[in-house]
Amino acid sequence: MLTYNRMVVDELSEAEIDRVFHALADVTRRDLLRRAADGDLSVSWLADGYDMSFAAVQKHVALLERVGLVKKA
C-alpha cells in the first residue's frame, strides 16, 4: 500500500514542492520547526537557542513562513 501526503502531491506545484524541500534541507530550519512545534513561540525566544544573530534566525523563520511551514501571528 502506498501512502503519500495529499497536500504535497495534490495541492502544491512542482516549484512549491521544490521550495519546501529546499527549506527543509537546512539543519537550522529543521530544528526551528521542531522547536516551534511545541507551541506559539516568539522569534526572539527561538533566537536565544542559537549561536547566530537574531536577524539570521529571523531570516530562517521568514523562509519557513514563505513556504507555508510556519505562520507568524
Number of C-alpha atoms within 10 A of each C-alpha: 2 3 5 8 8 9 9 13 11 9 11 13 11 11 8 14 16 13 17 19 11 13 21 16 11 11 10 15 18 15 13 20 16 10 14 15 11 8 7 11 13 11 17 12 10 17 18 12 11 13 9 10 10 16 12 13 21 15 12 17 23 17 17 22 14 13 17 12 14 16 12 10 6
